[in-house]
Amino acid sequence: MKVLGYRYVTVSKDNMDMVNFFENTLGIPNSWEQSEDYQGGVFKAGDSWLEFWKTSEGMPEMTMLQVIVDDADEYAEYVKSNGVEVQGPMKEHGEKMYSLTAPNGMPVTIQSSVTMD
């Protein structure tokens, strides 16, 4: 059971201010190619990254943390054994994920890569 990285995700109306800050002020390359549907940025550092997205009908304003692990099933069982309510799993975008809520109300997911059958 190993944590491989973290993804900090913010969805807001001010997302492009953050994209501009990381891309142009800090000089960190934006890994995301803009499209009409998804405007934002992905700023990678090793196995961790920051994501900033524009609010939309399908993406309400929020901040969340994604914990990337080697085995989401095993990690979710560990978290459950510590008394945390965990939902899932679900498979999406080549990842298996579980969701939970941190003590401060922040949504958190536990995710690992899966091979598509």
Backbone atoms as SQL, in Angstrom:
CREATE TABLE atoms (id INTEGER PRIMARY KEY, chain TEXT, resi INTEGER, resn TEXT, atom TEXT, x REAL, y REAL, z REAL);
INSERT INTO atoms VALUES
  (1, 'A', 1, 'MET', 'N', 0.857, -1.169, 0.000),
  (2, 'A', 1, 'MET', 'CA', 0.000, 0.000, 0.000),
  (3, 'A', 1, 'MET', 'C', 0.901, 1.229, 0.000),
  (4, 'A', 2, 'LYS', 'N', 0.821, 1.989, -1.104),
  (5, 'A', 2, 'LYS', 'CA', 1.744, 3.106, -1.257),
  (6, 'A', 2, 'LYS', 'C', 1.045, 4.290, -1.924),
  (7, 'A', 3, 'VAL', 'N', 1.261, 5.493, -1.386),
  (8, 'A', 3, 'VAL', 'CA', 0.784, 6.722, -2.018),
  (9, 'A', 3, 'VAL', 'C', 1.802, 7.113, -3.083),
  (10, 'A', 4, 'LEU', 'N', 1.321, 7.308, -4.317),
  (11, 'A', 4, 'LEU', 'CA', 2.194, 7.643, -5.432),
  (12, 'A', 4, 'LEU', 'C', 2.225, 9.132, -5.739),
  (13, 'A', 5, 'GLY', 'N', 1.136, 9.825, -5.416),
  (14, 'A', 5, 'GLY', 'CA', 1.079, 11.249, -5.715),
  (15, 'A', 5, 'GLY', 'C', -0.239, 11.840, -5.263),
  (16, 'A', 6, 'TYR', 'N', -0.366, 13.147, -5.483),
  (17, 'A', 6, 'TYR', 'CA', -1.565, 13.881, -5.109),
  (18, 'A', 6, 'TYR', 'C', -1.987, 14.753, -6.284),
  (19, 'A', 7, 'ARG', 'N', -3.289, 14.970, -6.389),
  (20, 'A', 7, 'ARG', 'CA', -3.827, 15.927, -7.352),
  (21, 'A', 7, 'ARG', 'C', -4.739, 16.875, -6.584),
  (22, 'A', 8, 'TYR', 'N', -4.419, 18.129, -6.655),
  (23, 'A', 8, 'TYR', 'CA', -5.244, 19.178, -6.043),
  (24, 'A', 8, 'TYR', 'C', -6.076, 19.770, -7.163),
  (25, 'A', 9, 'VAL', 'N', -7.393, 19.750, -7.016),
  (26, 'A', 9, 'VAL', 'CA', -8.304, 20.173, -8.080),
  (27, 'A', 9, 'VAL', 'C', -9.201, 21.299, -7.571),
  (28, 'A', 10, 'THR', 'N', -9.243, 22.399, -8.325),
  (29, 'A', 10, 'THR', 'CA', -10.145, 23.493, -8.023),
  (30, 'A', 10, 'THR', 'C', -10.992, 23.785, -9.253),
  (31, 'A', 11, 'VAL', 'N', -12.293, 23.885, -9.047),
  (32, 'A', 11, 'VAL', 'CA', -13.229, 24.285, -10.095),
  (33, 'A', 11, 'VAL', 'C', -13.811, 25.618, -9.646),
  (34, 'A', 12, 'SER', 'N', -13.612, 26.664, -10.446),
  (35, 'A', 12, 'SER', 'CA', -14.099, 27.991, -10.059),
  (36, 'A', 12, 'SER', 'C', -14.278, 28.879, -11.285),
  (37, 'A', 13, 'LYS', 'N', -14.949, 29.990, -11.079),
  (38, 'A', 13, 'LYS', 'CA', -15.121, 30.958, -12.162),
  (39, 'A', 13, 'LYS', 'C', -13.813, 31.704, -12.422),
  (40, 'A', 14, 'ASP', 'N', -12.894, 31.693, -11.465),
  (41, 'A', 14, 'ASP', 'CA', -11.612, 32.396, -11.587),
  (42, 'A', 14, 'ASP', 'C', -10.480, 31.466, -12.025),
  (43, 'A', 15, 'ASN', 'N', -10.816, 30.323, -12.597),
  (44, 'A', 15, 'ASN', 'CA', -9.796, 29.330, -12.914),
  (45, 'A', 15, 'ASN', 'C', -8.718, 29.859, -13.848),
  (46, 'A', 16, 'MET', 'N', -9.077, 30.686, -14.802),
  (47, 'A', 16, 'MET', 'CA', -8.072, 31.139, -15.768),
  (48, 'A', 16, 'MET', 'C', -7.068, 32.105, -15.136),
  (49, 'A', 17, 'ASP', 'N', -7.445, 32.783, -14.055),
  (50, 'A', 17, 'ASP', 'CA', -6.474, 33.591, -13.316),
  (51, 'A', 17, 'ASP', 'C', -5.389, 32.687, -12.728),
  (52, 'A', 18, 'MET', 'N', -5.800, 31.533, -12.203),
  (53, 'A', 18, 'MET', 'CA', -4.840, 30.584, -11.643),
  (54, 'A', 18, 'MET', 'C', -4.001, 29.947, -12.745),
  (55, 'A', 19, 'VAL', 'N', -4.626, 29.603, -13.863),
  (56, 'A', 19, 'VAL', 'CA', -3.886, 29.042, -14.995),
  (57, 'A', 19, 'VAL', 'C', -2.823, 30.043, -15.444),
  (58, 'A', 20, 'ASN', 'N', -3.200, 31.294, -15.610),
  (59, 'A', 20, 'ASN', 'CA', -2.259, 32.336, -16.015),
  (60, 'A', 20, 'ASN', 'C', -1.124, 32.479, -15.005),
  (61, 'A', 21, 'PHE', 'N', -1.453, 32.446, -13.715),
  (62, 'A', 21, 'PHE', 'CA', -0.434, 32.571, -12.667),
  (63, 'A', 21, 'PHE', 'C', 0.603, 31.451, -12.762),
  (64, 'A', 22, 'PHE', 'N', 0.138, 30.203, -12.831),
  (65, 'A', 22, 'PHE', 'CA', 1.084, 29.082, -12.873),
  (66, 'A', 22, 'PHE', 'C', 1.842, 29.022, -14.200),
  (67, 'A', 23, 'GLU', 'N', 1.130, 29.288, -15.295),
  (68, 'A', 23, 'GLU', 'CA', 1.748, 29.176, -16.617),
  (69, 'A', 23, 'GLU', 'C', 2.687, 30.346, -16.910),
  (70, 'A', 24, 'ASN', 'N', 2.223, 31.564, -16.698),
  (71, 'A', 24, 'ASN', 'CA', 2.988, 32.733, -17.133),
  (72, 'A', 24, 'ASN', 'C', 3.819, 33.385, -16.041),
  (73, 'A', 25, 'THR', 'N', 3.299, 33.445, -14.817),
  (74, 'A', 25, 'THR', 'CA', 4.061, 34.068, -13.733),
  (75, 'A', 25, 'THR', 'C', 5.110, 33.113, -13.179),
  (76, 'A', 26, 'LEU', 'N', 4.708, 31.853, -12.917),
  (77, 'A', 26, 'LEU', 'CA', 5.650, 30.883, -12.358),
  (78, 'A', 26, 'LEU', 'C', 6.403, 30.102, -13.423),
  (79, 'A', 27, 'GLY', 'N', 5.943, 30.159, -14.673),
  (80, 'A', 27, 'GLY', 'CA', 6.652, 29.495, -15.769),
  (81, 'A', 27, 'GLY', 'C', 6.519, 27.983, -15.788),
  (82, 'A', 28, 'ILE', 'N', 5.423, 27.454, -15.232),
  (83, 'A', 28, 'ILE', 'CA', 5.213, 26.009, -15.218),
  (84, 'A', 28, 'ILE', 'C', 4.365, 25.649, -16.437),
  (85, 'A', 29, 'PRO', 'N', 4.829, 24.709, -17.277),
  (86, 'A', 29, 'PRO', 'CA', 4.071, 24.366, -18.482),
  (87, 'A', 29, 'PRO', 'C', 2.685, 23.803, -18.155),
  (88, 'A', 30, 'ASN', 'N', 1.701, 24.237, -18.927),
  (89, 'A', 30, 'ASN', 'CA', 0.331, 23.748, -18.810),
  (90, 'A', 30, 'ASN', 'C', 0.208, 22.514, -19.695),
  (91, 'A', 31, 'SER', 'N', -0.092, 21.375, -19.099),
  (92, 'A', 31, 'SER', 'CA', -0.210, 20.115, -19.836),
  (93, 'A', 31, 'SER', 'C', -1.566, 19.956, -20.514),
  (94, 'A', 32, 'TRP', 'N', -2.467, 20.888, -20.271),
  (95, 'A', 32, 'TRP', 'CA', -3.817, 20.769, -20.818),
  (96, 'A', 32, 'TRP', 'C', -3.960, 21.614, -22.079),
  (97, 'A', 33, 'GLU', 'N', -4.551, 21.025, -23.101),
  (98, 'A', 33, 'GLU', 'CA', -4.862, 21.763, -24.315),
  (99, 'A', 33, 'GLU', 'C', -6.285, 22.301, -24.182),
  (100, 'A', 34, 'GLN', 'N', -6.453, 23.615, -24.257),
  (101, 'A', 34, 'GLN', 'CA', -7.761, 24.235, -24.064),
  (102, 'A', 34, 'GLN', 'C', -8.759, 23.765, -25.119),
  (103, 'A', 35, 'SER', 'N', -9.994, 23.618, -24.697),
  (104, 'A', 35, 'SER', 'CA', -11.082, 23.331, -25.623),
  (105, 'A', 35, 'SER', 'C', -12.273, 24.178, -25.204),
  (106, 'A', 36, 'GLU', 'N', -13.262, 24.246, -26.050),
  (107, 'A', 36, 'GLU', 'CA', -14.454, 25.024, -25.720),
  (108, 'A', 36, 'GLU', 'C', -15.169, 24.454, -24.498),
  (109, 'A', 37, 'ASP', 'N', -15.149, 23.113, -24.384),
  (110, 'A', 37, 'ASP', 'CA', -15.852, 22.450, -23.283),
  (111, 'A', 37, 'ASP', 'C', -15.087, 22.473, -21.967),
  (112, 'A', 38, 'TYR', 'N', -13.770, 22.335, -22.030),
  (113, 'A', 38, 'TYR', 'CA', -12.964, 22.257, -20.808),
  (114, 'A', 38, 'TYR', 'C', -11.857, 23.289, -20.853),
  (115, 'A', 39, 'GLN', 'N', -12.045, 24.359, -20.103),
  (116, 'A', 39, 'GLN', 'CA', -11.040, 25.405, -20.022),
  (117, 'A', 39, 'GLN', 'C', -10.355, 25.303, -18.676),
  (118, 'A', 40, 'GLY', 'N', -9.052, 25.201, -18.711),
  (119, 'A', 40, 'GLY', 'CA', -8.343, 25.085, -17.446),
  (120, 'A', 40, 'GLY', 'C', -6.883, 24.776, -17.635),
  (121, 'A', 41, 'GLY', 'N', -6.327, 24.134, -16.625),
  (122, 'A', 41, 'GLY', 'CA', -4.911, 23.823, -16.668),
  (123, 'A', 41, 'GLY', 'C', -4.571, 22.652, -15.784),
  (124, 'A', 42, 'VAL', 'N', -3.526, 21.932, -16.212),
  (125, 'A', 42, 'VAL', 'CA', -2.957, 20.827, -15.446),
  (126, 'A', 42, 'VAL', 'C', -1.464, 21.103, -15.364),
  (127, 'A', 43, 'PHE', 'N', -0.968, 21.241, -14.141),
  (128, 'A', 43, 'PHE', 'CA', 0.436, 21.586, -13.912),
  (129, 'A', 43, 'PHE', 'C', 1.093, 20.450, -13.144),
  (130, 'A', 44, 'LYS', 'N', 1.904, 19.663, -13.863),
  (131, 'A', 44, 'LYS', 'CA', 2.454, 18.425, -13.323),
  (132, 'A', 44, 'LYS', 'C', 3.830, 18.631, -12.690),
  (133, 'A', 45, 'ALA', 'N', 4.060, 17.834, -11.635),
  (134, 'A', 45, 'ALA', 'CA', 5.365, 17.750, -10.980),
  (135, 'A', 45, 'ALA', 'C', 5.517, 16.305, -10.529),
  (136, 'A', 46, 'GLY', 'N', 6.231, 15.494, -11.296),
  (137, 'A', 46, 'GLY', 'CA', 6.353, 14.073, -10.979),
  (138, 'A', 46, 'GLY', 'C', 5.000, 13.399, -11.082),
  (139, 'A', 47, 'ASP', 'N', 4.637, 12.652, -10.052),
  (140, 'A', 47, 'ASP', 'CA', 3.345, 11.962, -10.026),
  (141, 'A', 47, 'ASP', 'C', 2.242, 12.805, -9.388),
  (142, 'A', 48, 'SER', 'N', 2.517, 14.066, -9.122),
  (143, 'A', 48, 'SER', 'CA', 1.527, 14.959, -8.520),
  (144, 'A', 48, 'SER', 'C', 1.251, 16.115, -9.465),
  (145, 'A', 49, 'TRP', 'N', 0.072, 16.716, -9.320),
  (146, 'A', 49, 'TRP', 'CA', -0.209, 17.897, -10.116),
  (147, 'A', 49, 'TRP', 'C', -1.350, 18.709, -9.561),
  (148, 'A', 50, 'LEU', 'N', -1.468, 19.913, -10.104),
  (149, 'A', 50, 'LEU', 'CA', -2.536, 20.852, -9.773),
  (150, 'A', 50, 'LEU', 'C', -3.455, 20.945, -10.983),
  (151, 'A', 51, 'GLU', 'N', -4.773, 21.002, -10.744),
  (152, 'A', 51, 'GLU', 'CA', -5.745, 21.165, -11.822),
  (153, 'A', 51, 'GLU', 'C', -6.651, 22.342, -11.495),
  (154, 'A', 52, 'PHE', 'N', -6.919, 23.168, -12.506),
  (155, 'A', 52, 'PHE', 'CA', -7.825, 24.305, -12.365),
  (156, 'A', 52, 'PHE', 'C', -8.808, 24.254, -13.518),
  (157, 'A', 53, 'TRP', 'N', -10.117, 24.201, -13.205),
  (158, 'A', 53, 'TRP', 'CA', -11.163, 24.065, -14.210),
  (159, 'A', 53, 'TRP', 'C', -12.219, 25.131, -14.036),
  (160, 'A', 54, 'LYS', 'N', -12.861, 25.468, -15.136),
  (161, 'A', 54, 'LYS', 'CA', -13.942, 26.448, -15.139),
  (162, 'A', 54, 'LYS', 'C', -15.241, 25.775, -14.698),
  (163, 'A', 55, 'THR', 'N', -16.007, 26.469, -13.874),
  (164, 'A', 55, 'THR', 'CA', -17.309, 25.944, -13.464),
  (165, 'A', 55, 'THR', 'C', -18.204, 25.802, -14.697),
  (166, 'A', 56, 'SER', 'N', -19.057, 24.811, -14.638),
  (167, 'A', 56, 'SER', 'CA', -20.027, 24.590, -15.704),
  (168, 'A', 56, 'SER', 'C', -21.198, 23.829, -15.109),
  (169, 'A', 57, 'GLU', 'N', -22.166, 23.517, -15.938),
  (170, 'A', 57, 'GLU', 'CA', -23.336, 22.787, -15.452),
  (171, 'A', 57, 'GLU', 'C', -22.934, 21.452, -14.828),
  (172, 'A', 58, 'GLY', 'N', -21.981, 20.760, -15.432),
  (173, 'A', 58, 'GLY', 'CA', -21.540, 19.465, -14.928),
  (174, 'A', 58, 'GLY', 'C', -20.404, 19.540, -13.926),
  (175, 'A', 59, 'MET', 'N', -19.838, 20.736, -13.729),
  (176, 'A', 59, 'MET', 'CA', -18.709, 20.892, -12.812),
  (177, 'A', 59, 'MET', 'C', -18.983, 22.073, -11.891),
  (178, 'A', 60, 'PRO', 'N', -19.602, 21.821, -10.734),
  (179, 'A', 60, 'PRO', 'CA', -19.884, 22.914, -9.798),
  (180, 'A', 60, 'PRO', 'C', -18.603, 23.408, -9.116),
  (181, 'A', 61, 'GLU', 'N', -18.670, 24.604, -8.570),
  (182, 'A', 61, 'GLU', 'CA', -17.525, 25.180, -7.870),
  (183, 'A', 61, 'GLU', 'C', -17.159, 24.308, -6.679),
  (184, 'A', 62, 'MET', 'N', -15.875, 23.960, -6.568),
  (185, 'A', 62, 'MET', 'CA', -15.411, 23.112, -5.465),
  (186, 'A', 62, 'MET', 'C', -13.895, 23.020, -5.480),
  (187, 'A', 63, 'THR', 'N', -13.361, 22.505, -4.387),
  (188, 'A', 63, 'THR', 'CA', -11.951, 22.136, -4.270),
  (189, 'A', 63, 'THR', 'C', -11.926, 20.711, -3.766),
  (190, 'A', 64, 'MET', 'N', -11.064, 19.886, -4.354),
  (191, 'A', 64, 'MET', 'CA', -10.962, 18.500, -3.917),
  (192, 'A', 64, 'MET', 'C', -9.522, 18.021, -3.983),
  (193, 'A', 65, 'LEU', 'N', -9.264, 16.937, -3.281),
  (194, 'A', 65, 'LEU', 'CA', -7.947, 16.309, -3.289),
  (195, 'A', 65, 'LEU', 'C', -8.102, 14.884, -3.783),
  (196, 'A', 66, 'GLN', 'N', -7.246, 14.498, -4.717),
  (197, 'A', 66, 'GLN', 'CA', -7.202, 13.127, -5.204),
  (198, 'A', 66, 'GLN', 'C', -5.897, 12.510, -4.712),
  (199, 'A', 67, 'VAL', 'N', -5.993, 11.391, -4.009),
  (200, 'A', 67, 'VAL', 'CA', -4.822, 10.677, -3.513),
  (201, 'A', 67, 'VAL', 'C', -4.590, 9.502, -4.466),
  (202, 'A', 68, 'ILE', 'N', -3.453, 9.503, -5.147),
  (203, 'A', 68, 'ILE', 'CA', -3.135, 8.477, -6.136),
  (204, 'A', 68, 'ILE', 'C', -2.309, 7.400, -5.438),
  (205, 'A', 69, 'VAL', 'N', -2.807, 6.165, -5.481),
  (206, 'A', 69, 'VAL', 'CA', -2.171, 5.057, -4.758),
  (207, 'A', 69, 'VAL', 'C', -1.896, 3.898, -5.715),
  (208, 'A', 70, 'ASP', 'N', -1.115, 2.932, -5.238),
  (209, 'A', 70, 'ASP', 'CA', -0.808, 1.774, -6.084),
  (210, 'A', 70, 'ASP', 'C', -1.973, 0.792, -6.151),
  (211, 'A', 71, 'ASP', 'N', -2.829, 0.739, -5.110),
  (212, 'A', 71, 'ASP', 'CA', -3.960, -0.192, -5.087),
  (213, 'A', 71, 'ASP', 'C', -5.122, 0.464, -4.344),
  (214, 'A', 72, 'ALA', 'N', -6.081, 0.993, -5.114),
  (215, 'A', 72, 'ALA', 'CA', -7.203, 1.720, -4.510),
  (216, 'A', 72, 'ALA', 'C', -8.042, 0.830, -3.602),
  (217, 'A', 73, 'ASP', 'N', -8.234, -0.444, -3.977),
  (218, 'A', 73, 'ASP', 'CA', -9.028, -1.352, -3.143),
  (219, 'A', 73, 'ASP', 'C', -8.401, -1.524, -1.765),
  (220, 'A', 74, 'GLU', 'N', -7.117, -1.798, -1.755),
  (221, 'A', 74, 'GLU', 'CA', -6.404, -2.011, -0.489),
  (222, 'A', 74, 'GLU', 'C', -6.410, -0.740, 0.362),
  (223, 'A', 75, 'TYR', 'N', -6.175, 0.400, -0.269),
  (224, 'A', 75, 'TYR', 'CA', -6.132, 1.651, 0.474),
  (225, 'A', 75, 'TYR', 'C', -7.507, 2.004, 1.033),
  (226, 'A', 76, 'ALA', 'N', -8.562, 1.772, 0.243),
  (227, 'A', 76, 'ALA', 'CA', -9.926, 2.049, 0.712),
  (228, 'A', 76, 'ALA', 'C', -10.264, 1.177, 1.916),
  (229, 'A', 77, 'GLU', 'N', -9.855, -0.078, 1.902),
  (230, 'A', 77, 'GLU', 'CA', -10.097, -0.961, 3.049),
  (231, 'A', 77, 'GLU', 'C', -9.378, -0.443, 4.290),
  (232, 'A', 78, 'TYR', 'N', -8.152, 0.028, 4.109),
  (233, 'A', 78, 'TYR', 'CA', -7.392, 0.603, 5.221),
  (234, 'A', 78, 'TYR', 'C', -8.130, 1.814, 5.813),
  (235, 'A', 79, 'VAL', 'N', -8.614, 2.705, 4.939),
  (236, 'A', 79, 'VAL', 'CA', -9.324, 3.895, 5.396),
  (237, 'A', 79, 'VAL', 'C', -10.615, 3.503, 6.121),
  (238, 'A', 80, 'LYS', 'N', -11.337, 2.543, 5.573),
  (239, 'A', 80, 'LYS', 'CA', -12.567, 2.055, 6.217),
  (240, 'A', 80, 'LYS', 'C', -12.267, 1.492, 7.606),
  (241, 'A', 81, 'SER', 'N', -11.137, 0.786, 7.742),
  (242, 'A', 81, 'SER', 'CA', -10.781, 0.202, 9.040),
  (243, 'A', 81, 'SER', 'C', -10.488, 1.269, 10.091),
  (244, 'A', 82, 'ASN', 'N', -10.265, 2.504, 9.621),
  (245, 'A', 82, 'ASN', 'CA', -10.048, 3.631, 10.530),
  (246, 'A', 82, 'ASN', 'C', -11.334, 4.407, 10.788),
  (247, 'A', 83, 'GLY', 'N', -12.481, 3.814, 10.410),
  (248, 'A', 83, 'GLY', 'CA', -13.771, 4.391, 10.737),
  (249, 'A', 83, 'GLY', 'C', -14.294, 5.440, 9.779),
  (250, 'A', 84, 'VAL', 'N', -13.711, 5.540, 8.590),
  (251, 'A', 84, 'VAL', 'CA', -14.150, 6.540, 7.621),
  (252, 'A', 84, 'VAL', 'C', -15.151, 5.911, 6.659),
  (253, 'A', 85, 'GLU', 'N', -16.243, 6.624, 6.384),
  (254, 'A', 85, 'GLU', 'CA', -17.220, 6.152, 5.404),
  (255, 'A', 85, 'GLU', 'C', -16.662, 6.392, 4.001),
  (256, 'A', 86, 'VAL', 'N', -16.610, 5.331, 3.211),
  (257, 'A', 86, 'VAL', 'CA', -16.031, 5.385, 1.867),
  (258, 'A', 86, 'VAL', 'C', -17.066, 4.883, 0.866),
  (259, 'A', 87, 'GLN', 'N', -17.247, 5.622, -0.232),
  (260, 'A', 87, 'GLN', 'CA', -18.140, 5.188, -1.303),
  (261, 'A', 87, 'GLN', 'C', -17.307, 4.667, -2.478),
  (262, 'A', 88, 'GLY', 'N', -17.876, 3.709, -3.190),
  (263, 'A', 88, 'GLY', 'CA', -17.206, 3.199, -4.380),
  (264, 'A', 88, 'GLY', 'C', -17.006, 1.712, -4.285),
  (265, 'A', 89, 'PRO', 'N', -16.333, 1.179, -5.249),
  (266, 'A', 89, 'PRO', 'CA', -15.527, 1.864, -6.263),
  (267, 'A', 89, 'PRO', 'C', -16.329, 2.195, -7.514),
  (268, 'A', 90, 'MET', 'N', -15.731, 3.075, -8.298),
  (269, 'A', 90, 'MET', 'CA', -16.217, 3.313, -9.650),
  (270, 'A', 90, 'MET', 'C', -15.003, 3.402, -10.557),
  (271, 'A', 91, 'LYS', 'N', -15.197, 3.055, -11.808),
  (272, 'A', 91, 'LYS', 'CA', -14.114, 3.137, -12.784),
  (273, 'A', 91, 'LYS', 'C', -14.423, 4.241, -13.777),
  (274, 'A', 92, 'GLU', 'N', -13.421, 5.103, -13.972),
  (275, 'A', 92, 'GLU', 'CA', -13.577, 6.232, -14.876),
  (276, 'A', 92, 'GLU', 'C', -12.207, 6.680, -15.355),
  (277, 'A', 93, 'HIS', 'N', -12.082, 6.965, -16.633),
  (278, 'A', 93, 'HIS', 'CA', -10.831, 7.477, -17.212),
  (279, 'A', 93, 'HIS', 'C', -9.637, 6.571, -16.926),
  (280, 'A', 94, 'GLY', 'N', -9.858, 5.250, -16.928),
  (281, 'A', 94, 'GLY', 'CA', -8.763, 4.314, -16.700),
  (282, 'A', 94, 'GLY', 'C', -8.303, 4.229, -15.255),
  (283, 'A', 95, 'GLU', 'N', -9.134, 4.709, -14.324),
  (284, 'A', 95, 'GLU', 'CA', -8.781, 4.664, -12.912),
  (285, 'A', 95, 'GLU', 'C', -9.939, 4.091, -12.093),
  (286, 'A', 96, 'LYS', 'N', -9.593, 3.389, -11.043),
  (287, 'A', 96, 'LYS', 'CA', -10.571, 2.943, -10.058),
  (288, 'A', 96, 'LYS', 'C', -10.507, 3.948, -8.925),
  (289, 'A', 97, 'MET', 'N', -11.688, 4.399, -8.468),
  (290, 'A', 97, 'MET', 'CA', -11.672, 5.416, -7.423),
  (291, 'A', 97, 'MET', 'C', -12.753, 5.186, -6.377),
  (292, 'A', 98, 'TYR', 'N', -12.407, 5.620, -5.185),
  (293, 'A', 98, 'TYR', 'CA', -13.312, 5.641, -4.041),
  (294, 'A', 98, 'TYR', 'C', -13.397, 7.089, -3.585),
  (295, 'A', 99, 'SER', 'N', -14.525, 7.455, -2.983),
  (296, 'A', 99, 'SER', 'CA', -14.654, 8.826, -2.501),
  (297, 'A', 99, 'SER', 'C', -14.985, 8.851, -1.017),
  (298, 'A', 100, 'LEU', 'N', -14.559, 9.930, -0.382),
  (299, 'A', 100, 'LEU', 'CA', -14.811, 10.157, 1.032),
  (300, 'A', 100, 'LEU', 'C', -14.775, 11.655, 1.284),
  (301, 'A', 101, 'THR', 'N', -15.057, 12.049, 2.501),
  (302, 'A', 101, 'THR', 'CA', -15.040, 13.469, 2.858),
  (303, 'A', 101, 'THR', 'C', -14.068, 13.672, 4.012),
  (304, 'A', 102, 'ALA', 'N', -13.176, 14.654, 3.848),
  (305, 'A', 102, 'ALA', 'CA', -12.209, 15.001, 4.898),
  (306, 'A', 102, 'ALA', 'C', -12.938, 15.707, 6.044),
  (307, 'A', 103, 'PRO', 'N', -12.319, 15.784, 7.228),
  (308, 'A', 103, 'PRO', 'CA', -12.962, 16.437, 8.370),
  (309, 'A', 103, 'PRO', 'C', -13.393, 17.882, 8.098),
  (310, 'A', 104, 'ASN', 'N', -12.701, 18.588, 7.193),
  (311, 'A', 104, 'ASN', 'CA', -13.080, 19.976, 6.889),
  (312, 'A', 104, 'ASN', 'C', -14.150, 20.071, 5.804),
  (313, 'A', 105, 'GLY', 'N', -14.672, 18.912, 5.349),
  (314, 'A', 105, 'GLY', 'CA', -15.710, 18.892, 4.331),
  (315, 'A', 105, 'GLY', 'C', -15.199, 18.755, 2.904),
  (316, 'A', 106, 'MET', 'N', -13.890, 18.768, 2.723),
  (317, 'A', 106, 'MET', 'CA', -13.331, 18.660, 1.380),
  (318, 'A', 106, 'MET', 'C', -13.545, 17.258, 0.808),
  (319, 'A', 107, 'PRO', 'N', -14.051, 17.170, -0.426),
  (320, 'A', 107, 'PRO', 'CA', -14.140, 15.866, -1.073),
  (321, 'A', 107, 'PRO', 'C', -12.731, 15.321, -1.354),
  (322, 'A', 108, 'VAL', 'N', -12.551, 14.026, -1.115),
  (323, 'A', 108, 'VAL', 'CA', -11.281, 13.350, -1.348),
  (324, 'A', 108, 'VAL', 'C', -11.581, 12.072, -2.116),
  (325, 'A', 109, 'THR', 'N', -10.730, 11.762, -3.087),
  (326, 'A', 109, 'THR', 'CA', -10.835, 10.471, -3.754),
  (327, 'A', 109, 'THR', 'C', -9.536, 9.703, -3.563),
  (328, 'A', 110, 'ILE', 'N', -9.669, 8.391, -3.558),
  (329, 'A', 110, 'ILE', 'CA', -8.530, 7.471, -3.555),
  (330, 'A', 110, 'ILE', 'C', -8.567, 6.793, -4.913),
  (331, 'A', 111, 'GLN', 'N', -7.480, 6.864, -5.673),
  (332, 'A', 111, 'GLN', 'CA', -7.498, 6.407, -7.051),
  (333, 'A', 111, 'GLN', 'C', -6.256, 5.587, -7.391),
  (334, 'A', 112, 'SER', 'N', -6.453, 4.600, -8.255),
  (335, 'A', 112, 'SER', 'CA', -5.319, 3.871, -8.833),
  (336, 'A', 112, 'SER', 'C', -5.636, 3.539, -10.278),
  (337, 'A', 113, 'SER', 'N', -4.603, 3.363, -11.065),
  (338, 'A', 113, 'SER', 'CA', -4.775, 2.974, -12.464),
  (339, 'A', 113, 'SER', 'C', -5.323, 1.571, -12.545),
  (340, 'A', 114, 'VAL', 'N', -6.146, 1.335, -13.561),
  (341, 'A', 114, 'VAL', 'CA', -6.663, -0.002, -13.818),
  (342, 'A', 114, 'VAL', 'C', -6.414, -0.339, -15.276),
  (343, 'A', 115, 'THR', 'N', -6.265, -1.621, -15.525),
  (344, 'A', 115, 'THR', 'CA', -6.170, -2.064, -16.913),
  (345, 'A', 115, 'THR', 'C', -7.590, -2.259, -17.421),
  (346, 'A', 116, 'MET', 'N', -7.834, -1.761, -18.600),
  (347, 'A', 116, 'MET', 'CA', -9.174, -1.869, -19.168),
  (348, 'A', 116, 'MET', 'C', -9.329, -3.268, -19.790),
  (349, 'A', 117, 'ASP', 'N', -10.422, -3.954, -19.395),
  (350, 'A', 117, 'ASP', 'CA', -10.671, -5.291, -19.912),
  (351, 'A', 117, 'ASP', 'C', -11.173, -5.251, -21.327);
